[in-house]
Amino acid sequence: MRYKSLVAFALLAVYSAVAQVADPVLIRINGNEIRRSEFEYAFNKNNGNLSGNEQSAEEYLPMYVDFKLKVEEAKSLRYDTLSSLKEEFLKDRTQLAETYLIDNDFIENEAYSIYARDSATIGKDGFVKMAHLFFPVKQKAEKAAVELAKAQADSAYAMVKEGKSLADIAGHFKLQPRSVEPFEIIKGQVYAEFESVAFALADGEFSEPFESPIGFHVAQRISTRPFGSFDEYKPAIIKMLEQNNIRQQARFKKGMELAVKFGGNITPEEALAREDSLLETTYPEFGNLMREYYEGLLFFAVSTSEVWNKASSDEAGLKKFFKKNKKKYSFETPRFRGAVIFANSKENMDSIKLVVDGKPADEYKGLLEKGISKDSIKAARVEVGVFAVGDNPWVDKLVFSQGDGGKMRRGFSIVDVAGKVISNPETYKDVKGVVVNDYQKFLEEKWVKSLRKKYKVSVDKEVLKTVNNHD
């Protein structure tokens, strides 16, 4: 027994060595090895999403390395220990792993069995769409009631032959409008008397009046459609099966199969747990996807903290960046920096303008809210921004003398503006969106440079040449 174990160990070592030669190391970052297959997975997946702007492996490599550096930094900063990140990853892994831990063929076969049964039941005639004029007769009704319903059906048929619509005829006999709405039937679903008439008619044809156990009818066959393919009905059948716990049944069946595979000395649930622990190695596509998702979570967390949040909230940094790059930002035409103010009287407008006079435009809203809360001014509506011609009809009229203005806000009777016209941006807030975006790129580049200094990166150029070009 010991001899066999040593042989098995030796064979495993040989196999591992062969596998590593077959999948050589392409990149080393901070001592961590990234094999060719891992790079190929990312390269092929992302390169396929570039819509005609494909890159070579050499062109894609810097972007990939930058991504891996950020993941490495996230680990260094212990983002991988965050309980929130672990929980999110585990939740999604559990959901995806489920597709590997159930017998999908079992579900497929059950679904097809239902389809085949229904297909046989419905038969070649398929679904028949009908509409009818219905004159009900209660069970054990008196002869006069029966004769009245029959007479109405005969009259209705005469009106049909005159070319009147079902809706008009229904209105004439004071039938409910819904009673003439089309409906589909299949064989075996309705009274035999109705079925025999319906399936004997041609599409578009009306029947003569006929009697069923519930009354008299004048029916029209509108159209037919065959029973569809399995692929057409499969989603609905699967949904119905899932409502009846088919996935639990498929999971248990998979567990029994795995228990036999693992030697038969464990329960189905134990076998499923063992298989779950091996998914990343058993199914390379699952392993690639899970690594990609996990590293994506780390990348998002560290990028949010180190760049994205800083770019939008670092007011001092934004001011400094704007000042340094001010020549880069300009307006093609003048802008109005200020506010459009709606008030309910001229007196109230004067009070409002007195409050905001000489203050920065971005403080207007806060000043007015404070004034209203203290009842020093009455209700007001303010729209603050940096406006070009065409951005706001009231700015166009009151500042740039263009157009007739816009609609008056409900509850207000007067509109005016407060602010000033500027030829070029004076602060980063005048072009905040563009500056934040540029500042984010600046922080990103600076961060990546620091990461490349912090972590040693080496690339095997010979292995790089073999990407997507090997046996």
C-alpha positions in Angstrom: 0.0 0.0 0.0 2.8 2.4 0.8 4.5 1.5 -2.5 1.4 2.4 -4.4 1.1 5.7 -2.5 4.7 6.6 -3.4 4.1 5.7 -7.1 1.0 7.9 -7.1 2.9 10.7 -5.5 5.6 10.4 -8.1 3.1 10.4 -10.9 1.4 13.5 -9.5 4.7 15.3 -9.3 5.5 14.4 -12.9 2.1 15.5 -14.0 2.4 18.8 -12.1 5.8 19.5 -13.7 4.4 18.8 -17.2 1.4 21.0 -16.6 3.6 23.9 -15.5 5.8 23.5 -18.6 2.6 23.4 -20.7 1.4 26.6 -19.0 4.5 28.7 -18.3 4.8 31.7 -16.1 4.3 34.9 -18.1 4.4 37.7 -15.4 5.7 38.0 -11.9 4.4 40.8 -9.7 5.7 41.1 -6.2 6.8 37.5 -6.4 3.4 36.2 -7.4 3.3 34.2 -10.6 0.8 34.8 -13.4 0.7 32.0 -15.9 0.1 32.3 -19.6 -3.4 30.8 -19.4 -4.6 33.4 -16.9 -3.4 36.2 -19.1 -4.9 34.6 -22.2 -8.3 34.4 -20.5 -8.3 38.1 -19.7 -6.8 39.1 -23.0 -9.3 37.1 -25.1 -12.3 38.1 -23.1 -11.5 41.8 -23.0 -10.2 42.0 -26.5 -13.5 40.6 -27.7 -15.3 43.6 -26.2 -13.3 46.3 -28.1 -15.7 46.4 -31.1 -13.2 46.5 -34.0 -10.4 48.1 -32.0 -8.6 44.9 -31.1 -5.2 45.0 -29.5 -2.2 42.7 -29.7 -1.0 40.8 -26.6 1.9 43.3 -26.3 -0.5 46.3 -26.5 -2.8 44.8 -23.9 -0.1 43.8 -21.4 0.5 47.3 -19.7 -3.3 47.6 -19.0 -3.3 44.1 -17.6 -0.3 44.7 -15.4 -1.8 48.0 -14.1 -4.9 46.1 -13.1 -2.9 43.4 -11.3 -0.8 46.0 -9.5 -4.0 47.6 -8.1 -5.2 44.2 -7.0 -1.8 43.6 -5.3 -2.1 47.0 -3.5 -5.7 46.1 -2.4 -4.3 43.0 -0.7 -1.4 45.0 0.8 -4.0 47.4 2.3 -6.0 44.3 3.5 -9.1 45.0 1.5 -9.3 41.2 1.1 -10.0 40.9 4.8 -13.1 43.1 4.7 -16.2 41.2 5.8 -18.4 43.1 3.4 -16.2 42.1 0.4 -16.0 38.5 1.5 -19.8 38.3 2.0 -20.5 39.7 -1.5 -18.0 37.3 -3.1 -19.4 34.3 -1.3 -23.0 35.2 -2.1 -22.2 35.4 -5.8 -19.9 32.4 -5.8 -22.6 30.3 -4.1 -25.2 31.4 -6.7 -22.9 30.5 -9.7 -21.6 27.3 -8.1 -25.2 26.0 -7.9 -25.2 25.4 -11.7 -22.3 23.0 -11.2 -23.9 21.3 -8.2 -27.2 20.1 -9.7 -28.0 17.6 -12.4 -28.9 19.9 -15.2 -29.7 16.9 -17.5 -32.3 15.8 -15.0 -34.1 19.2 -15.2 -33.8 19.2 -19.0 -35.3 15.7 -19.2 -38.1 16.5 -16.9 -38.9 19.6 -18.9 -38.9 17.7 -22.1 -41.2 15.0 -20.7 -43.8 17.7 -19.9 -43.4 19.3 -23.3 -43.8 15.9 -25.0 -46.9 15.1 -22.9 -48.5 18.5 -23.7 -47.6 18.2 -27.3 -49.3 14.9 -27.6 -52.4 16.1 -25.7 -52.8 19.2 -27.9 -52.0 17.3 -31.1 -51.6 18.4 -34.7 -54.6 20.8 -34.4 -52.7 23.0 -32.0 -54.4 26.1 -30.5 -57.6 27.5 -32.0 -58.5 31.1 -31.4 -62.3 31.6 -31.1 -64.9 34.3 -30.5 -68.6 33.7 -29.9 -71.9 35.2 -29.1 -73.2 33.3 -26.1 -76.8 33.2 -24.8 -76.8 31.2 -21.6 -79.5 28.8 -20.4 -79.7 27.7 -16.8 -80.0 24.0 -16.1 -83.6 22.8 -15.8 -84.7 26.2 -17.3 -88.3 26.5 -18.4 -89.1 25.9 -22.0 -89.8 29.6 -22.6 -86.3 30.6 -21.5 -84.8 28.0 -23.7 -86.8 29.2 -26.7 -85.9 32.8 -26.0 -82.1 32.0 -25.9 -82.5 30.0 -29.2 -84.4 32.9 -30.8 -81.7 35.4 -29.8 -79.0 33.1 -31.2 -80.9 32.8 -34.5 -81.3 36.6 -34.6 -77.6 37.1 -33.8 -76.7 34.8 -36.7 -78.9 36.8 -39.1 -77.1 39.9 -38.0 -73.7 38.2 -38.6 -74.8 37.4 -42.2 -75.7 41.0 -42.6 -72.1 41.9 -41.9 -72.5 43.4 -38.4 -69.6 43.0 -36.0 -69.6 40.8 -32.9 -69.2 43.9 -30.7 -72.3 45.6 -32.3 -74.4 42.4 -32.0 -73.3 42.0 -28.3 -74.3 45.6 -27.7 -77.7 45.0 -29.4 -78.4 42.1 -27.0 -76.9 43.9 -24.0 -74.2 41.2 -23.6 -71.1 42.0 -21.7 -68.3 43.5 -24.0 -65.9 40.9 -22.6 -68.1 38.1 -23.7 -67.0 38.5 -27.3 -63.3 38.8 -26.7 -61.2 36.1 -28.5 -60.0 33.1 -26.5 -57.9 30.0 -27.3 -58.9 26.4 -26.9 -57.4 23.0 -27.4 -59.0 19.7 -27.8 -60.4 18.3 -24.6 -60.7 21.7 -22.9 -64.3 22.7 -23.8 -67.7 21.0 -24.1 -67.8 18.4 -26.9 -70.5 20.3 -28.7 -68.4 23.4 -28.9 -65.2 21.6 -29.7 -66.8 19.7 -32.7 -68.0 23.0 -34.2 -64.8 24.9 -33.5 -62.4 22.4 -35.1 -64.7 21.9 -38.1 -64.7 25.6 -39.0 -62.2 27.2 -41.3 -60.2 30.3 -40.1 -62.5 33.3 -40.3 -65.7 31.3 -40.7 -68.8 31.6 -38.5 -70.9 28.7 -37.3 -74.7 28.5 -37.5 -76.4 28.7 -34.0 -75.8 25.5 -32.0 -76.6 24.3 -28.5 -74.3 23.2 -25.7 -75.1 22.1 -22.1 -74.9 25.7 -21.0 -76.8 27.6 -23.7 -76.7 28.6 -27.4 -73.7 29.9 -29.4 -72.8 31.6 -32.6 -69.0 31.0 -32.9 -66.3 32.3 -35.1 -63.0 30.5 -35.7 -60.4 33.4 -35.9 -57.1 31.6 -36.4 -55.0 28.6 -35.5 -51.4 28.1 -34.4 -49.4 24.9 -33.9 -47.9 23.8 -30.6 -44.4 25.4 -30.6 -41.0 23.9 -30.3 -39.4 22.7 -27.1 -37.0 25.7 -27.1 -40.0 28.1 -27.3 -41.7 26.6 -24.2 -38.6 25.5 -22.3 -38.2 28.7 -20.2 -41.9 28.6 -19.0 -41.7 24.9 -18.2 -38.4 25.3 -16.3 -40.0 28.2 -14.3 -43.0 26.0 -13.4 -40.7 23.1 -12.4 -38.6 25.4 -10.2 -41.7 26.5 -8.4 -42.2 22.8 -7.6 -38.6 22.4 -6.2 -37.1 20.7 -9.2 -33.7 22.2 -8.4 -33.7 20.6 -5.0 -34.4 17.2 -6.6 -31.7 17.8 -9.2 -29.2 18.8 -6.4 -30.0 15.6 -4.5 -29.5 13.5 -7.6 -26.2 15.2 -8.3 -25.2 14.5 -4.7 -25.9 10.8 -5.1 -23.9 10.6 -8.3 -21.0 12.4 -6.6 -21.1 10.2 -3.6 -20.6 7.1 -5.8 -17.8 9.0 -7.7 -16.0 9.7 -4.4 -16.2 6.1 -3.2 -19.7 5.7 -1.8 -18.8 6.2 1.9 -20.2 9.8 2.2 -23.7 11.3 2.1 -24.9 13.2 -0.9 -24.6 16.5 1.0 -21.0 15.7 1.9 -20.2 14.8 -1.7 -21.7 18.1 -2.9 -19.6 20.0 -0.3 -16.4 18.2 -1.5 -17.3 19.0 -5.2 -17.9 22.6 -4.3 -14.4 22.9 -2.8 -12.9 21.5 -6.0 -14.9 23.6 -8.5 -12.1 26.1 -9.3 -9.7 23.3 -10.3 -12.3 20.9 -11.8 -13.8 23.5 -14.1 -11.2 26.0 -15.4 -13.9 28.3 -16.7 -15.4 28.6 -13.2 -12.0 29.2 -11.7 -11.2 32.0 -14.2 -14.6 33.6 -13.6 -14.3 33.5 -9.8 -10.7 34.9 -9.9 -11.9 37.6 -12.3 -14.8 38.5 -10.0 -12.8 38.4 -6.8 -10.0 40.6 -8.2 -12.7 42.9 -9.7 -14.1 43.5 -6.2 -10.6 44.3 -4.8 -9.9 46.6 -7.8 -13.2 48.5 -7.3 -12.6 48.9 -3.5 -9.1 50.1 -3.7 -9.7 52.4 -6.8 -12.7 53.9 -5.1 -10.7 54.8 -2.0 -7.4 55.8 -3.7 -8.7 57.6 -6.8 -12.4 58.0 -7.5 -13.5 59.4 -4.1 -10.5 61.6 -3.8 -11.0 63.0 -7.3 -14.6 64.2 -6.5 -14.1 65.2 -2.8 -10.6 66.7 -2.7 -11.5 70.4 -3.0 -8.0 71.6 -2.2 -6.6 69.2 -4.8 -9.1 70.3 -7.4 -8.4 74.0 -6.8 -4.7 73.4 -7.2 -5.1 71.2 -10.3 -7.3 73.8 -11.9 -5.0 76.6 -11.2 -2.0 74.7 -12.6 -3.9 73.8 -15.8 -6.2 76.8 -16.1 -5.1 77.5 -19.7 -6.5 74.2 -20.7 -10.1 75.2 -19.8 -11.9 77.8 -21.8 -15.4 78.6 -23.1 -16.2 79.0 -26.8 -18.9 81.5 -25.8 -19.6 83.4 -22.6 -21.4 81.7 -19.8 -23.7 83.0 -17.0 -22.7 81.8 -13.6 -25.5 82.3 -11.1 -29.1 81.4 -10.5 -32.5 81.6 -11.9 -34.8 82.6 -9.1 -38.6 82.2 -8.9 -40.6 84.2 -6.3 -44.2 84.9 -5.5 -43.9 88.8 -5.5 -41.6 91.6 -6.4 -41.1 92.4 -2.7 -40.1 88.8 -2.0 -37.7 88.8 -5.0 -36.0 92.0 -3.7 -35.5 90.3 -0.3 -34.1 87.2 -2.0 -31.6 89.2 -4.1 -30.5 91.1 -1.1 -29.7 87.8 0.7 -27.6 86.5 -2.2 -26.0 89.7 -3.4 -22.2 89.5 -3.5 -22.2 85.8 -2.4 -20.8 82.9 -4.5 -23.5 81.3 -6.7 -22.9 77.9 -5.2 -24.0 79.3 -1.8 -27.4 80.6 -3.1 -29.4 77.6 -2.3 -28.1 77.3 1.3 -28.6 81.0 2.0 -32.2 80.9 0.7 -33.1 77.7 2.6 -31.7 79.3 5.7 -33.7 82.5 5.1 -36.9 80.6 4.4 -36.5 78.5 7.5 -36.2 81.7 9.6 -39.1 83.2 7.7 -37.0 86.2 6.7 -38.1 85.5 3.1 -41.0 83.7 1.7 -41.0 80.6 -0.5 -38.5 80.7 -3.5 -37.3 78.3 -6.1 -33.7 78.6 -7.4 -31.8 76.9 -10.2 -28.0 77.3 -9.8 -25.4 76.6 -12.4 -23.1 77.8 -15.2 -25.4 78.3 -18.2 -24.5 78.7 -21.9 -27.0 80.0 -24.4 -29.6 77.3 -24.9 -29.2 75.7 -21.4 -32.0 77.6 -19.7 -34.7 79.7 -21.5 -34.9 82.2 -18.7 -31.1 82.8 -18.8 -31.4 83.1 -22.6 -34.0 85.9 -22.2 -32.9 87.8 -19.1 -29.1 87.5 -19.5 -28.4 87.0 -23.2 -31.6 88.8 -24.6 -32.6 85.7 -26.6 -36.0 84.0 -26.8 -39.2 84.6 -24.8 -38.3 82.7 -21.6 -39.7 79.5 -20.3 -42.7 78.4 -18.3 -43.4 80.0 -15.0 -43.0 77.7 -12.0 -46.3 76.7 -10.4 -47.0 78.8 -7.4 -44.7 81.7 -8.4 -45.4 84.9 -10.3 -42.0 86.5 -10.9 -38.7 85.3 -12.2 -35.2 87.0 -12.2 -31.5 86.1 -12.3 -28.6 86.8 -9.9 -25.0 86.3 -10.9 -22.6 87.4 -13.6 -21.4 86.6 -17.1 -18.0 85.1 -17.4 -15.9 84.8 -20.6 -13.8 81.9 -19.2 -13.8 79.6 -16.2 -12.7 81.4 -13.0 -12.8 78.5 -10.6 -12.8 74.7 -11.1 -16.5 74.7 -10.2 -17.2 76.6 -13.5 -16.1 73.4 -15.3 -16.3 70.9 -12.5 -17.3 67.8 -14.4 -14.4 68.2 -16.8 -11.9 69.1 -14.1 -12.9 66.2 -11.9 -12.5 63.8 -14.8 -9.1 65.2 -15.6 -8.0 65.2 -12.0 -9.1 61.6 -11.7 -6.9 60.7 -14.7 -4.0 62.6 -13.1 -4.4 60.8 -9.7 -4.7 57.5 -11.6 -1.4 58.0 -13.5 0.4 59.2 -10.4 -0.9 56.2 -8.4 0.1 53.6 -11.1 3.6 55.1 -11.2 3.9 54.7 -7.5 2.7 51.1 -7.7 5.2 50.3 -10.4 8.0 51.6 -8.1 6.6 49.8 -5.1 6.1 46.3 -6.7 8.6 44.5 -8.8 7.2 43.4 -12.2 8.9 41.1 -14.7 7.6 39.8 -18.0 8.9 36.8 -19.9 9.0 38.2 -23.4 9.5 34.8 -25.0 6.4 33.4 -23.3 4.5 36.6 -24.4 5.2 35.7 -28.0 3.4 32.4 -27.5 0.1 33.9 -26.3 -2.7 32.3 -28.4 0.1 30.7 -30.4 0.8 27.3 -28.8 -0.4 23.7 -28.8 
